[in-house]
Amino acid sequence: KRLAQSQCVIPLGYPSLDEGMHRAEANAQPRSSITYAPTPVVGKDHWSPFISIHSHGPQIVEALLRAFPEQPVVFKPYADEQPKTILPILEIGSQYPNFVHDQSGGDYHACYAKTSVMVSDFSSAAYTFSLANQLPTIFFSHNEVNLPDSVKKCAFARFRNEVGKVATDCEELIQAVRHALSHPELYREKIQNIRKQAVFNPGHS
C-alpha cells in the first residue's frame, strides 16, 4: 500500500527514434545514398515467405546499382545475419563501383544520415529511418497477394503506405525509388502525421 502511494509515472517513448530525429534536424550533409535494409532472417523463420533477402536480395541490389549508377547503393544487413545469406549480394555488389556494404549494425545513425531513400520489406529499420528523417521507404513485397491477415494487420504492414510505397517486383521498385528521390516533399507530411499518431512522446523520451 505504501509503495502504491509513492509511485511516479514518467512518460518515456522511443529513445532511439528521438536520437535519430535530433540528428536529422542537425544534419547538414548532403544525402545521396539508397539503402537496402532487409528484414533479418535470424529468428524469423515464419517470415521467410514474405521477406526479400533470400528470394530477391541480389536482384534488388543489382537493379538499384544499375538504375542509379551515380548514387551509392548501400546494403545494410542485420548484424547477426548468416554469411550464406549475404554472400550472394556481396558478390553482385563487388561488380559495381557504387556498391557499399555497411557493417555498422545497431550503430546506424551515420548510415541513415546519408540516406535519401530506404528500401526494405518488413523491417522495423524502415520505420526508424522514415519517422526520424521524414524521408520515404519503399517496401519490397514480392508475395503481397498471399499475405495472411495476421501480417496485413501487424504494424510493419499497416503503415507502409503512410511512410512510402509498396513495390511487388524490381521494375515497380525502381519506379518507386525514382519517384521518392525526385519528390521527397510528397512523403514528408504523411510521415509527420503518422509519427504524431503512432509514436508516443516523439522527440521527448
Residue, then its C-alpha position, 0 to 999 in steps of 0.5 A: k500500500r505504501l509503495a502504491q502511494s509513492q509511485c511516479v509515472i514518467p512518460l518515456g517513448y522511443p529513445s532511439l527514434d528521438e536520437g535519430m530525429h535530433r540528428a536529422e534536424a542537425n544534419a547538414q550533409p548532403r544525402s545521396s545514398i539508397t539503402y537496402a535494409p532487409t528484414p533479418v532472417v535470424g529468428k524469423d523463420h515464419w517470415s521467410p515467405f514474405i521477406s526479400i533477402h533470400s528470394h530477391g536480395p541480389q536482384i534488388v541490389e543489382a537493379l538499384l546499382r544499375a538504375f542509379p549508377e551515380q548514387p551509392v547503393v548501400f546494403k545494410p544487413y542485420a548484424d547477426e545475419q548468416p554469411k550464406t545469406i549475404l554472400p550472394i549480394l556481396e558478390i553482385g555488389s563487388q561488380y559495381p563501383n557504387f556498391v557499399h556494404d555497411q557493417s555498422g549494425g545497431d550503430y546506424h545513425a551515420c548510415y541513415a544520415k546519408t540516406s535519401v531513400m530506404v528500401s526494405d520489406f518488413s523491417s522495423a529499420a524502415y520505420t526508424f529511418s522514415l519517422a526520424n528523417q521524414l524521408p520515404t521507404i519503399f517496401f519490397s513485397h514480392n508475395e503481397v497477394n498471399l499475405p495472411d491477415s495476421v501480417k496485413k494487420c501487424a504494424f510493419a504492414r499497416f503503415r507502409n503506405e503512410v511512410g512510402k510505397v509498396a513495390t511487388d517486383c524490381e521494375e515497380l521498385i525502381q519506379a518507386v525509388r525514382h519517384a521518392l528521390s525526385h519528390p521527397e516533399l510528397y512523403r514528408e507530411k504523411i510521415q509527420n502525421i503518422r509519427k504524431q499518431a503512432v509514436f508516443n512522446p516523439g522527440h521527448s523520451 
